[in-house]
Every structure is written in structure tokens, then in C-alpha cells.
Amino acid sequence: MEEKIIKFIWNYYGDPAEKTAEHHSIHLMEFAKAKELKIQKTGWETLKENQAIAFILLLEEDAKIYKDILRPNRAEYFQE
């Protein structure tokens, strides 16, 4: 059975949203490497003017472990 992937998402608003999301994604990658996670995929996206997100992809088993540490604004199942 294929493992499910969870996308943890952090929302940012205002003028610095894009830069803040980009910076947060760097810290998420550092976290993924430090914890030696199986998936080491992070990133950021501009959704519209003054709104951006940072995200990390985690296996469902890792998401359960790290959700209280990372405290994302929301999470969703990810499909490629």
C-alpha cells in the first residue's frame, strides 16, 4: 500500500508575505534534513497579492509525529 503524503501549510499576509514564506521554507528544509525525513520537499507559493504560503511535504506517519512541533496553519492530503 502506498504511503499517504500530507502537506503542512503556513499562511502569510501583507506586504512581507512572499519574503516571509520564502524564508520559512528555508527553515522547514533545515528541519527536514536535521530529522532525516524520508521526504525532503519544502517550498513557498504566492497565492495572490499580499498572500503567500510556505509548505512541507511529510509522510502521514511523520505528520502525526511532527504536527505539534511544527504547528502548521492547516494540512491537506497531497497528490502529485
C-alpha positions, 0 to 999 in steps of 0.5 A: 500500500502506498504511503499517504503524503500530507502537506503542512501549510503556513499562511502569510499576509501583507506586504512581507508575505512572499519574503516571509514564506520564502524564508520559512521554507528555508527553515522547514528544509533545515528541519527536514534534513536535521530529522532525516525525513524520508521526504525532503520537499519544502517550498513557498507559493504566492497565492495572490497579492499580499498572500503567500504560503510556505509548505512541507511535504511529510509522510502521514506517519511523520505528520502525526509525529511532527504536527505539534512541533511544527504547528502548521496553519492547516494540512491537506492530503497531497497528490502529485 
